[in-house]
């Protein structure tokens, strides 16, 4: 099956004449001979432009390739305009499937005999059609609300499974035989991508993602998330509030309504970093087909996001390393960037930090204090890839979604406001986030979070000490001496814990008391006592056992 799929891919590429786009000097003579002798399939689209042929080929190959085209469509710095414009059609203008089939899927999923039982109106012409599903406009009978109904393409799972299996086979070959195979970790990257795209086939998961994102940005001026009607959502059907914003790619319409493009571009950066670092939950499919701009307040523009099938998450450790890397990068502290990569294991521990620092500076220094319009990210990416190869930098599969999303965000910023200073826009946000993570405020927050757990476990401490003493009696004298030292540590730890809890409670009380008292003396005394308890707990915890 994988061989047949590979043959089909090759056939589609040749039928659309994509081999003709490869410069002749890149193809050895024997490849050209094989093309005409064995792979003799003719180009059936000679009348179409190169961009149209690429778009049609990716569309014919299915969702995995369509998503690749969607990402490329945002990179107008890497592609000629005529190709980027054609690929942009893949965002929401993929050929739709039969409407009667879509209606049958909706009736079957909602277990109704006719659409009129749920919808007072249903538009048979698709509002939009993408790689995984297509969307129809409708009106809910209950509440008389304008909605859109998203329907999963029939039999789409088979195509995706076939493509991901083929990608896995190729990844295993590359990892085994390519010089950089182990460093690039293609197998892990494909596994991560497979999990992501398979999750996208469950629209109940997308509904849950959308509701979570909506809660995260409830009341936000920067991002609006449409209401999702979960009562009508199933694995292959999703019903959501219809929005009437301007597509982010329609720059002419945005200019016509006097949209403040500078604020819009800056808010795109703000929304991205807020999702990643504040919420650890980010929309990872932010191509222009999924992003709109509200018409309500052009001077204070608001984004509208749809399609929540792909979301990314980061653990606390990855967030911390990323934030510190970004800050060091924005401050041009290349030494720290190099050291952080070594500390996190992204480069081998024996890497020469001095050489790595020089390599990073060589790539990054020329792009600072330049607007997006003056930066050749294609050239930067090539140089970064060469640097990664030179220092055996290991690819982090868990960050692939984040990297793809960052490319989308940067591509949108380039289209909206080419003068955007990406670095200065992001730097204050990240500095503030780091302060919240490692400052006094963060310490109070962690104590407040852990206080219920400590309070719950505190009553168990006497029983644990009693059980420990009973076990010590059964051991020989030498073992008893050793265990006595452990017991002393336990006792010291218990005292330290008691003092920590008392100190934390007093500090929290000192922060609350000013709400009810205008005089500063009482909360100051309470806070000082709490800090003294904390210091005593720390001192007892660090003392070596006698």
N, C-alpha and C positions, 0 to 999 in steps of 0.2 A: 504493500500500500504506500509506503514512503517513497519507493522508487517511482511508482505511478504518479504520486503527487509532485515529485521533483520533475518528472517528464512534463506534467501539465504546466508547471510554472515556467519551464523552459519554452514550451510551446506558446504560451501566452506572450512571453517577452518577445519571441521572434515574430509572432503574428502582428504585434504592434510596432515592429521595427526598432526596438530599443537597442539592439546590437549595433545599429547604424549610428547611434549617438556616441559610441566609444571611439575615440580617435584611433585611426589606423596604426599609428606608430606604437600604440600600446598593445597591439595584437601581433604575436609572432606569426610567421607565414603558415605554420602547421595548424594554428587555430582558425585562420581564414579558410584553409583548405577543408578542414572538418566542417566548418559552417556551411559550405556549399555542397559538400559530398554527403554528409550524414544528416546534419540539421538543416535540411533544405527548405523548411517551411517558409513561404514567402510573406512579405509584409502586406497585410490587407488594409492598412490605413495610411497609404502613401499621400492621400489628399489632406491629411490632418497635420497640424503643427506638432512640434516636438512635445510641447507642454500637454496638449490634448492627448497624445499617444501615451505619455507617461501616466496621466490621470486615468485614462480608460483601462490601461493594463493593471494598475493597482486596484481599481474598482473590480475588475474581473477576477482578481486573485483572492479577494475576500477581506474580512475585517482586520486581520493581522497586518496586511499590507496597506489597507486604507488608513489605519492609525499611523503608520509610518509616514504616509503622504500628508496627513493632517499636521504632523509635527514639522515636516519640511516646509509646509506652506507658510509657517510663521517666520521662517528664516530667510527673509528677503535680502539679507546681507550675504547669504551663501548661494542664492539662486538668482538667475535672471528674472526680471519682472514677468515676462510672458509665461514662464514655467510656474512661478509662484502663484500667479492669478488662476491658472488652470487647476493647480492642486488645491486652492482654496475652495473649489467646488466640492471637494470630498468632505468638507466640514458639515454640510447639511443638505447637499444636493446629490447624494448617491441615488442611483436608480431604485425606485420603490418597488415593493412586491405587491401582489394583487390585493385590492381593498376588501373584496369579499372574503378572502382568506384571513385578513386582519380582523374583520367583524366576527368571523367564526371563532377565532382564537379568544376574542373578548367575551363572547357569549359563553363559550365553554369554560373559561377561567372564572367568570363571575357567577356561573351556574344560573343563567337566565335564558329565557326562550327568545326574547327580543331585546334589542338595545334600548327600546322605548321604556323598558321597566326601570332603567337607571338614568338614561340621558333623554332630555327633552329635544335636543338637537345633536346631530353627529355629521360632521363634514366628511364625505367619502374621499375627497381629494386630500392626500397627505399634506400637512403643514410643513413638514421637513422629513428628510430621510437620511439616515447615517449608516455607519458600518454594522451596528448591532441591532438597531431597531428603527421604526419609523413612528411619526407622531401625527395624530389627528386632532383637530379642534372639535370641541363638544361643549354641551351645557348640561350640568347636573340638574336633575329634577329637584332633588333635595337642596333647598337654599337658592335655586336659580342662579348658579355660579358658573362663570366661564372657566373651562378647564381644558387641559390637553391630555390625550390618552396615548401613552407610549406602549407600543406593541413590539415584542421581541420577534425578530425574523425567524420564520420556521426553519428547522433543521440547521440552525447556525452553529450549534454546538459541535456537530460532526466536522464541519469545515475547520473550526478553531482547533479542535483536538488533533486533526490531521496535520495542520500547520505547526502546532507547537511540538508534536512528536518529531516532525521533520527538523525543526529548529534544534531540538534536543540531540538528534543524531548528528547534525552538523557541528553542534557545540562540542560534543564528545570527541569528534574527529579533530576539531581545532585545538582542543585542550591537550590532546595527546601528541599531535604532530607539529603544532605551531611553536616556534621558539618562545613566544610570549604567552603561550596557552595557559600555563598554571597561574601566571600573574594576573591575566585578564579574567580568569574564572568564568568562562562563558557558560558552563553548565549551571552554576549557581545563579547567574544573571537570567538565564532562560527559565529556570524554576521560579524565580521571583516574578518574572513577567507572566508565566503561565498561571500562577496563582491569582495574579491581579486580573487578567482578562477572563478567567473562568468565573471569578467572583462577580464580574460585570454581567454575567448571564443570568443572575438572580435579581430580579427587580425588587423583591422585598428587601434585599440587602441595600439596594440603591435608595429605597424609600427611607430606611433607617438611617443611612448616611446623610441624606438630605435633612431629615428632622434634627439630627445631631448638629449639623452645620448651622441650621437655622437657630437652634438654641445658643450656639456659640456667638452668633452675631445678632442676637435679638436686640432691636433698638439701635443698631449701628447705622451711622450715616455713610459708611464706606461700602457696605455690602448688604444686599437684600436677597434672602432665600425664599422662593415661593412656597406657599403652603402645600403640603402633600396630604392627600386624603387617603389615609391608610386603610380605611374600611373597604376601599375598592382596589387595593393593590394586591397583586398575586405574583408568583414567580416569573410570569411572562407578560404581565400587564401592570402599568403604573398610571395613576390618575393624579394630576397636579394642577395647581392654580395656573391659569394662563397669564402670561405677562406680555406687555406691549412696549418693551424697550427698543432701543435702537441697537442693531448688531454692532459689536465693537469694531468690526472690520469696515463698517460704512463710515469712513472718515468724513466724506462729503456731507452726510446728514448731520453728523456731530458738529461740524463747523457751521452748517446752516442754522442750527438752533443756538449758536454761540456758546457751545460747551467749553468750559475751561479745561483745555487739554493738558495743561501743566499739572493742575490739581488731580485730574483723572489719572495721569501716568504715575504721579507720586503715590496716589492711593492704591494703585495696583501693587506697587512694591510693599506698601504698608499692610495690605490685606494678605499678601503672601507670607511675609515674616510673622504676622500675627497668628496665622493658621499654624505655621511650623513651630514657632517657639513658645507662644502662649498656650495653644491648644493641643499641640502634638497631633493634629488631625487636619490634613490639608487636602483640598480639591486638587487631584493630580491629573486632570484632563482638561486643562484650561486653554484649549485651542479656541480661536475666535468664534466658532460655531456654538460654543457653550457659554459665551460671555456677552451680556447686553448692558446698555447704559440707560438708566431711568430718564424719562422725558420731563420729570416734574421740576427739577431745579438745575438748569444747565450750569449755573455759576458755582454750585456746590454739588457736583455730579456724584451719583451713586451707582455702583456696579450691581448687576443682577446675574446670579449664577444659576445654571441649570445642569442637568446630567451629572449625577453624583455616583455613577457606577464605579469609578476608580478614585479611591482616596488613599492617602499615605499616612503612616504613623512613624514616629521616631521614639526610641527609648531615651531616658534621661541622660545616659552617658553620651550617646550620639549627638543629642542637642547641645550638651555642654561643649563637646569638642568642636562642633560646627560653629557655635557662637564665638568661641575663643579664636578659632581660625579666621572667621570673618572680621572680628575686631582687629586682630593682629594684621590682617591683610589691609584693612582700611587705614590703619596707622602706619602702614609700610614697615611693619616690624617683621621682616622676612625671616630673621633668626628664630623668632617665636613660632612662626608658621612651620618652619622646618622641624623644630623641636617637638611641636604638637603632633606632627605626622609620625615622628619616631615613637613618641610616648603612646600613641593610640594603636600602634602596630600596623599603620598603613604603609610604612616603609620598613625594611629590615632594621633590626636594632643596631647592627654594625655599620649603618649608613654614615658616611662622613658628613656631619651636620654643616660644616663650613662650605663644602662643595655644593650641598643641597640648597643652602641659603643663596649662594651666588646664582645657581640655576633658576631658582624661583624669582629672584630680583630681575634677572635678564628678561624673563617672560613678562612679568607683571608691571614693572616700572613704566614702560612706555605708554600704558593705557590709562594711567592716573590723570585726574583733572581734565579728562576729555569727555565731551558728551557722547552719547551712544552713536550718533551719526558719524563720528570720526574714528570709531574703533572697528577694526577688522577682526570680528570674533572668529572668523574662519581661520585666519592666520594664528590667532591666540590659541585656538583649540589644537591646531597642528603642533605648535610649540609645546603646549602642555602635555600632549600625548608623547612627544619625543622625550620630554623630561621624565615623565612617568616610566617610560621604558628604560631609560638610562639608570634610574635609581630603583628599579624593580618595585615600583609602587603597586600595591595589590588593589584591585578593583573591589569596592564595597557594594555587594548586590543590594543591600537594604537602602542604599542611597541613590539607586538608579532612578526611581520614581521622582525623588526630589530634584535630581539633576535635570530630568526631562521637564519638570514643572518650571524650574528656574529658566530653562531655555524658552518655554512658552511666555513667561512673564517678561523676560528681556526682549523677546520678539514683539510682544504687544507694545511695550514701552517705546521701542524703536519706531513703530508705526504711528503711535499717538503723538509723541513729543520727542523727536530725535535729540533735542538739546538737554534731555533729562540727565542729571548727574546721579547715576545709580548709586555711587558710593556714599555721597553725602546724604542721600535720602534714607538709606538703610542704616547708616552708622549710628545715629542717635537712638533708634529703636533698639538695636542690639546692645548698646551700652546700657540702656535703661533695664533691659531684660537681665543682663548679667548682674547688675547691681541688686535686682530683686532676688536673684538666685543665691548670692553669696554674702549679702549684707546682713545688718541687724534685723531688718524686716523679714528676711528669709528665715533667720534663726527663730524668731518669734513664731512665724507661720508653721515651721516644722514642729516646734514644741507643742503648739496648739493642736496640730494634727495628731501627734503621738500621745497626747495626754490621756485620751480615753483608753487607749491600749495599756498604758502604764497603770492607770487606775484599776483596770480590770485584772491585771496580773499581780498587783501588789498583795492582795489577800492570799495568794497561793505561795508566797515566799516562805512563811513559817513552816508549812507542810513540806516544802522542798528541802529546807534546812534540816527538819526532823528526819526525813528519809535519808539524807546524806549522812547524818550522825549514826543512824542505825547500820548503814552499810560499812562505815569506818570501823565499827566494833568487830566486824568479822574478819578484818585484814590483820596480817602480822604487824609487829611493832613498827618495822621500817616503813611498811606500806602506810601504816597509820600516820607516821610523821609526814610522809609525802602528801597524804590526803588532808592532813591537818593544814598544810600550807595552802592547799586548794580551798579548804573550808574558810581559812582566813581571807583568801581572796574573795570568796563568795560573800562573806560577811561584809567585807569592805565595799564590795560592789553593791550589796543591798543598802548599806548606809549612803553610799554615793547616789544610788537611785532615789532613796527617800529625799535626800537633800535637793537633788535635781528637780523632783516633782514639786517640792515645796517652793524652790526658787522660781520654777516656771509659773506656778500658780500665782505667786506674789507679783512677778513681772507683768503677767496678764491683768491681774487686779489693778496694778498701778496704771495700766493703760486705760482701764475702764472707769476708774474713780473720777478722773477729770470731767467725765460726762455728767456727773452729778454734783461735783464740788468745784467752786471757782478758785479755791486756794490751792497752791501748788505744793505746800509743805507735806500734807498727808501722802499723796501719790509718790512724791519724791522719796520719802522715808520707806514706804512699802517697796518701791522699785530698788532702792539701795540695799535693803534687807534681802530681797530676792537675788540680787547680783552677788551678795556676800555668800548666800547659800550655794549658788552656782559655783563660785570660786572654791568653797570648801569641798563640794562634791568632786570638782576636778582634781583638787589636791589629794583627796583620799583615793581617787581612782588611779592616780599616777604613782603613789607610794609603793615601793617594792615590798613584798611580804617579808617579814622578819624571820 
